[in-house]
């Protein structure tokens, strides 16, 4: 699957969907963002079962602020509506490929159990 663009209107619906969603928060003026774009596109083509979304932080400042994005590029990974990874900075192709594979291999029942356990401990 090629990448899709997400906006303040479509971000929540996109990341809360079933399956794997990888988000690249970027801006036109960002050199590292431009350098990472071909890697993001290439890995997206290798994983047609996942959604790869690009979030232009300049065009969508409210969602960028709500996500507390301090540096770009920022990569976020969601599985079944749960953020399971977030990191600022571009990844080399092999590391990015590995990240996507790890996110897709997660045992989401275990992730949900760990979240519930954390929430119970905080209550």
Secondary structure by P-SEA (a helix, b strand, c coil): ccbbbbccccaaaaaacccbbbbbbbccccaaaaaaaaaaaaaaaacccbbbbbbcccccaaaaaaaccccccbbbbbccccccccccccccaaaaaaaaaaaaacaaaaaaaaaaaaaaaac
